Amino acid sequence: MNPLAPVGREAKALWGDGKGRSLGVIAGVWGLLLGTRMIYPVLLPYLRESFGLSLSVAGLLVTILWLGSAIGQLPGGILADRYSERSVMTVGAAVVAVAVLVVVAAPTAVALFAATALVGLGQSLYPVARITLLADIYPDRIGSALGVTMATGDLGQTLLPPIAGTLAAAIAWQAGLVFVSPLLLVGTVALWLLLPRETDTGSGEDREETAASDALSGETSGRVLAELRQPNVVFISFIFFLYILVWQAFTGLYPTYLVEQKGLSSARASLLFSLFFAAGVVVKPVAGAAYDRVGFRGSLVMVLSGPVAGLALLPVVEGTIELAGITVLVSTMLGSGTITQSFFSDAFSESVRGTGLGVVRTTTATLGAAGPLIFGVIADSGYFDEGYWLLAAIIGIVILLTLRVSDAE
């Protein structure tokens, strides 16, 4: 029996019947958006020098980016339920393309923070619409489809930060960010031209249902609240929040930690940071397929076991090769997003899926955005190493909570 046969069947199911075009453009723009966001940690040492930022204030800058990326997800989800995923995603990509130009022209730290918030707001319109559209296209393979999309996101996070670091070192930090703007503009056009047009208008019956939904907004809110109160939804939302808190704290200051505490050059630190996301290109599709086959609990424990050991060992490990190994070990936690978001996509009914996802993602991401700021304060207080032990402990708590989930299917 050919061991690659299941992979071939899965790929055919994802790319066949004209679905591949939509999956490709959704995933490609998602990779650009996440890659743009992850340029910030690589440029943070340059921004600290240019604008005179402390570690705490630098952490606050990343928190502002995460916060902006969070608060628009609920409105984005509501718009995705009522109007067009295609339009919402196109507008989001266009806003980020313009906002990047505003960031590189920022004359003061205040302007830098304001423009960064705009980058985050543009990005926040994309994620929920992406999930609801993929759920419509792949009702039986949402885990695999999300895994591919999120792996492409990690590909963007793998490729763009080292390019940014190289340009920043050779020219200026502005060069390390501005190059993504034309790429995002191309992605904006591709979204508009290649995504299914029928999602913009729908049938007459769809329009009547949308009007009825708008007219009965109180009833719709009641359905959303009822589905949010499902025991597993509440419990797993808390697990998702803890994961986001750790992930944002880790990624927000990891390159800075490698430069200032481990003595690596900015270029080498950016390569290790990219390695973290490169591993995610493999981890996320595997995690999505594991969710489809073995369910929530088994798949989540699998991807979170490595990060506990990796984060605990990070402060005591020296050397580029050893740090690369630790980075890969920690990177398996990237599969958590695929698993938890696949669960939420399955947990909400189709009529309120976008709104339900928007509520969960906005709430958890807004609270989790505090991670870089808190971690920056810890680092400024002289406890940079100890901060990673704290993150390891939080991931350990997430594993224990996951083991208490009965059956999230």
Protein Blocks (a to p, Z undefined) as FASTA:
>chain_A
ZZklmmmmmmmmmmgghlmmmmmmmmmmmmmmmmmmmmmmmmmmmmmmmnopafklmmmm
mmmmmmmmmmmmmmmmmmmmmmcfklmmmmmmmmmmmmmmmmmmpmbfklmmmmmmmmmm
mmmmmmmmmmmmmmmmmmmlmmmmmmmmmmmmmmmmmmmmmmmmmmmmmmomklmmmmmm
mmmmmmmmmmmmmmcfklmnopmklmmmmmmmmmmmmmmmmmmmmmmmpmklmmmmmmmm
mmmmmmmmmmmmmmmmmmmmnopafklmmmmmmmmmmmmmmmmmmmmmmmmmnojmlmmm
mmmmmmmmmmmmmmmpgcjklmmmmmmmmmmmmmmmmmmmmmmmmmpcfklmmmmmmmmm
mmmmmmmmmmmmmmmmmmmnopmmmmmmmmmmmmmmmmmmmmmpmblZZ
